């Protein structure tokens, strides 16, 4: 059971890391667009 929980934690950590990065990239894209309009 402990092994399964460890695997699940690893999976969830990777998933949140990936989508957290995607969210930041979207923010930087919006910032870049704003800077280019100025």
C-alpha atoms as one frame of an Amber mdcrd trajectory, in Angstrom:
protein
   0.000   0.000   0.000   2.826   2.394   0.860   4.423   1.791  -2.549   1.181
   2.690  -4.329   0.829   5.889  -2.330   4.402   6.806  -3.165   3.762   6.228
  -6.881   0.568   8.263  -6.695   2.365  11.150  -4.955   5.024  11.106  -7.656
   2.402  11.135 -10.410   0.420  13.984  -8.841   3.589  16.008  -8.200   4.582
  15.672 -11.860   1.093  16.559 -13.051   0.891  19.712 -10.932   4.410  20.700
 -11.953   3.540  20.375 -15.631   0.328  22.366 -15.415   1.919  24.934 -13.122
   4.582  25.525 -15.761   1.935  25.805 -18.477   0.127  28.415 -16.400   3.325
  30.443 -15.999   4.055  30.252 -19.723   0.617  31.697 -20.442   1.354  34.564
 -18.044   4.689  35.296 -19.742   3.004  35.220 -23.160   0.468  37.840 -22.027
   3.237  39.960 -20.532   5.221  39.715 -23.787   2.186  40.821 -25.801   1.650
  43.793 -23.500   5.318  44.841 -23.763   5.229  44.621 -27.570   2.145  46.871
 -27.717   3.924  49.588 -25.693
